[in-house]
């Protein structure tokens, strides 16, 4: 599916641009390039000395990234996982960064491509859900993982109360035949009396897909790893912007915020270590009513803006 076939709305675009740019001649990184909505808008604000690195693990983004790279010498694209950002930055001896953007949602193109299986309404004959080619597909997870591991994934990544029952139902089904498609997976839920009694509706199916997607893409570990490295990459005064879409991402950022955005008192020395980052505004930015009406997918988004205060 090409970019032209998909109407793409970068989430919280105006709010991102307001807070992302600290210097028009700075060096910026878009860690989740996607179809380039945020990147293209940023390039319009930078001067001739400014530059932008766009990265994305999804191979379907290469065409769009290469096209923009060919049109604008200030832009470079790399088809890598954002969890590899620090090693890429070191290897290529890049300068300190003025601003980093992480948009943790999947794109409209990914959602509307039936071969990717990102939508539980997809008619795909496969079970994929991977952004890139790394890790295990959902097909492998469902047909190879032991019961206890499936139970853990459904409980912790999907907050599904009936996680153990669901894991057992999947094992029972795959003993008959491999689970190969979305309809087969949904039928395990809709045809099971236990799940019907416990109100397994469309939202529960959505949470199941969320849990499987997080596991397939190692999403939370990638985010945690990247958050620990941005302090070494950003310049003082540089901005870290993160767009989240669900509570597990928010919890990770809150943990990171507590670690780096508060002063640390050392009673024995009578000293206080000042915070490394500041969240400003002091709470996440939410989409406007107008944006939600235009782009329903933005309704659950939050924009976190952190500024690096010191080395």
C-alpha angles and dihedrals in degrees: 000000000000128000091249092062093057130066102222124196115187106221119246090354098163093045091049093051092048093057105026100066114075094154129017089215095047133115115252137185127209102197095188105040097170108160091345100252097140093036095053091049092049093051089058089062099046123088126228092280095051121096140189134204115203120195133180133163093214111101089208089068094060095085094052092043093049091048092053090044089056093050100045123039090199090067131076127181129206126185097220139119113266088231085071092056097105095049090046090049092051096043093051094041092232123182124254112286126245095201141001126199126200115183104185098190125096118247130253088246091057092046094049097044104094093201091064096057094215092136120065085214090061120122091213117145089212136066106224118134094162122133091206139006097274126101129014125318119235088252089061093044094052096043101037110031117097119243096258092054094049089048091053093048094049092046100045103030098034102027088226111166093202092052095130093049090048092050090050091049091052092050090049091051096046091053087064095044138332117280101241109160146032097253090054091051093048090048090060087064103036095045095048115095093207093057092045090054091050093053098255095181133156091291091058090051088050091053091048090055090046091055093048093046092050091051095045092052099034085231102167096044090049091052093046092049093049094048090056091055104043092082089067095046103045123082119230106280090024120137131234113198121187126182111201131187107185142036098255090061090046091052092053091051092047089054091049090046092054089051099048109018101059131068115256116223120213103197096186092057097034089233137125125211109218119233120270096215138027126209107223122207087034093236133038118280115243128207118264122250088250092056093048090052090051096041115022090188089069094063095096097039126118128188117214115195120195127179122204108234104186146351 
